[in-house]
Amino acid sequence: MKPFHVCLVCLGNICRSPIAEVVVTDALAAHGLNGMVTVDSGGTGGWHTGKPMDERAAAVLAEHGYDGSRHRASHFHAGRFGSCDLVVAMDRENLRTLTRMAPPGADIRLMRSFDPAAPEGAEVPDPFYGDRQGFVDVLVMIEAAAEGLAKHLAERLATREA
């Protein structure tokens, strides 16, 4: 069976979605889902394509035991929906952009919808124009949501195989 594919999406693919890609990948491994789920990320804007993640994002990840050094930004365009089982947006603006380009039946959700403690409609804010603490806050939000996403995918895969 083909692995379930998740794509995490923000605006430029240099801050939030690459942090999410690294953290979600770790959470999936902790839940024993290696090989059953593939994860990547993209940005609805393509201007950073090929560039590494923001230095502040990489530093905060490293400080918390994660390695984001291999990331290179990519553009999420309508053609990528064909390879995705689930597309996860970091905020409502990207959710709207994705919804406009999505084919019928595409599964698109907000990242924080997987965090049971987050209020409905909660977003992962863009830390780009702020200070280091914004990146730390984003990591904390993503870690909470990643755990819920991993549990959701474990349940979804169990019903898929049944």
Phi and psi in degrees as a GROMACS rama.xvg file:
@    title "Ramachandran Plot"
@    xaxis  label "Phi"
@    yaxis  label "Psi"
@TYPE xy
-63.3894  137.767  LYS-2
-61.078  148.095  PRO-3
-70.9013  134.418  PHE-4
-115.537  126.916  HIS-5
-115.922  133.653  VAL-6
-119.924  129.149  CYS-7
-101.333  130.438  LEU-8
-130.796  133.783  VAL-9
-131.374  -157.897  CYS-10
-79.0285  -55.95  LEU-11
-109.155  -8.30692  GLY-12
62.5902  37.2698  ASN-13
-126.778  -8.7604  ILE-14
-124.059  -82.2519  CYS-15
-67.6166  -52.6013  ARG-16
-68.2094  -34.4808  SER-17
-68.9735  -34.9376  PRO-18
-59.7126  -46.5478  ILE-19
-62.4536  -40.4535  ALA-20
-58.6478  -45.958  GLU-21
-66.2424  -47.5913  VAL-22
-68.2409  -43.7562  VAL-23
-63.8883  -41.7144  VAL-24
-57.6709  -43.8265  THR-25
-64.2416  -43.0934  ASP-26
-63.3075  -40.4522  ALA-27
-64.1502  -41.0535  LEU-28
-61.7787  -41.5899  ALA-29
-63.9875  -25.9  ALA-30
-95.0064  8.48595  HIS-31
72.1065  26.7786  GLY-32
-101.822  12.0461  LEU-33
-56.1333  135.946  ASN-34
82.9949  -21.0224  GLY-35
-93.9487  -23.3763  MET-36
-133.407  132.781  VAL-37
-109.211  148.082  THR-38
-132.425  136.163  VAL-39
-144.114  -174.273  ASP-40
-145.911  163.706  SER-41
-159.341  169.545  GLY-42
-120.332  142.098  GLY-43
-68.9512  -20.2174  THR-44
-103.59  141.675  GLY-45
-102.292  9.62675  GLY-46
-70.2272  -15.8224  TRP-47
-101.938  4.81295  HIS-48
-47.7355  129.519  THR-49
88.5715  -10.2472  GLY-50
-88.4098  153.109  LYS-51
-71.0983  169.422  PRO-52
-67.3714  159.129  MET-53
-51.2127  136.809  ASP-54
-57.5748  -35.9994  GLU-55
-67.5197  -39.4179  ARG-56
-63.6671  -46.3633  ALA-57
-61.9658  -40.3748  ALA-58
-65.3157  -44.6161  ALA-59
-64.6306  -41.0289  VAL-60
-58.9354  -49.0316  LEU-61
-60.077  -41.2551  ALA-62
-61.62  -23.0106  GLU-63
-107.695  16.9076  HIS-64
86.6957  13.7905  GLY-65
-107.258  156.125  TYR-66
-119.066  111.215  ASP-67
-107.899  15.4209  GLY-68
-66.6232  -24.3953  SER-69
-85.5429  -8.43175  ARG-70
-63.9209  137.889  HIS-71
-134.5  130.187  ARG-72
-61.9284  144.67  ALA-73
-135.956  158.725  SER-74
-93.9636  128.421  HIS-75
-91.2915  114.703  PHE-76
-120.945  169.999  HIS-77
-54.4195  -35.0004  ALA-78
-62.8542  -20.4505  GLY-79
-75.4409  -17.9043  ARG-80
-59.3416  -30.3689  PHE-81
-60.8425  -25.3249  GLY-82
-103.299  1.03523  SER-83
-107.101  134.331  CYS-84
-90.805  -27.584  ASP-85
-147.878  130.606  LEU-86
-116.471  128.366  VAL-87
-119.051  116.932  VAL-88
-92.5836  146.705  ALA-89
-81.7751  -25.7861  MET-90
-147.746  171.228  ASP-91
-67.7378  -32.9857  ARG-92
-63.6408  -46.0676  GLU-93
-67.6141  -34.574  ASN-94
-59.8967  -44.5308  LEU-95
-62.9219  -44.085  ARG-96
-60.7102  -45.5474  THR-97
-64.3333  -41.7679  LEU-98
-62.18  -38.7478  THR-99
-64.3568  -35.4117  ARG-100
-93.7409  -7.97532  MET-101
-75.6346  147.148  ALA-102
-74.6293  162.171  PRO-103
-57.3272  138.823  PRO-104
85.3065  -0.747969  GLY-105
-63.3666  139.871  ALA-106
-95.5302  106.017  ASP-107
-126.761  129.422  ILE-108
-139.881  163.979  ARG-109
-83.1696  141.763  LEU-110
-55.021  -47.811  MET-111
-74.6614  -5.62352  ARG-112
-66.7465  -16.4979  SER-113
-89.1249  -3.57087  PHE-114
-97.6356  108.716  ASP-115
-62.2669  -18.4496  PRO-116
-89.1912  -10.8988  ALA-117
-82.0173  143.613  ALA-118
-66.9925  155.659  PRO-119
-57.6984  135.056  GLU-120
80.5046  5.46008  GLY-121
-62.6554  144.445  ALA-122
-115.49  162.352  GLU-123
-96.756  108.99  VAL-124
-69.8463  151.941  PRO-125
-76.0629  118.297  ASP-126
-87.9885  -1.79025  PRO-127
-52.7334  -44.9038  PHE-128
-91.7858  5.79313  TYR-129
-103.609  -160.234  GLY-130
-99.3162  -176.734  ASP-131
-55.4588  -38.1916  ARG-132
-58.9811  -32.7781  GLN-133
-60.0907  -36.9356  GLY-134
-70.5097  -38.0283  PHE-135
-63.1696  -46.0463  VAL-136
-59.4616  -42.024  ASP-137
-62.1828  -43.9037  VAL-138
-59.7372  -44.6609  LEU-139
-61.0347  -44.9373  VAL-140
-61.7041  -44.1549  MET-141
-68.5433  -39.2611  ILE-142
-59.6592  -43.4236  GLU-143
-63.4331  -43.528  ALA-144
-71.9001  -34.6113  ALA-145
-62.1929  -39.0257  ALA-146
-61.5161  -45.9757  GLU-147
-65.1578  -38.2681  GLY-148
-64.3096  -42.9924  LEU-149
-61.6024  -42.847  ALA-150
-63.9473  -42.6951  LYS-151
-58.9741  -45.7206  HIS-152
-68.5236  -37.336  LEU-153
-59.8531  -44.3705  ALA-154
-66.1549  -43.9456  GLU-155
-63.5638  -40.2057  ARG-156
-70.0107  -34.2286  LEU-157
-63.4104  -39.581  ALA-158
-75.8839  -28.6678  THR-159
-67.0005  -36.9891  ARG-160
-84.9328  -16.7907  GLU-161
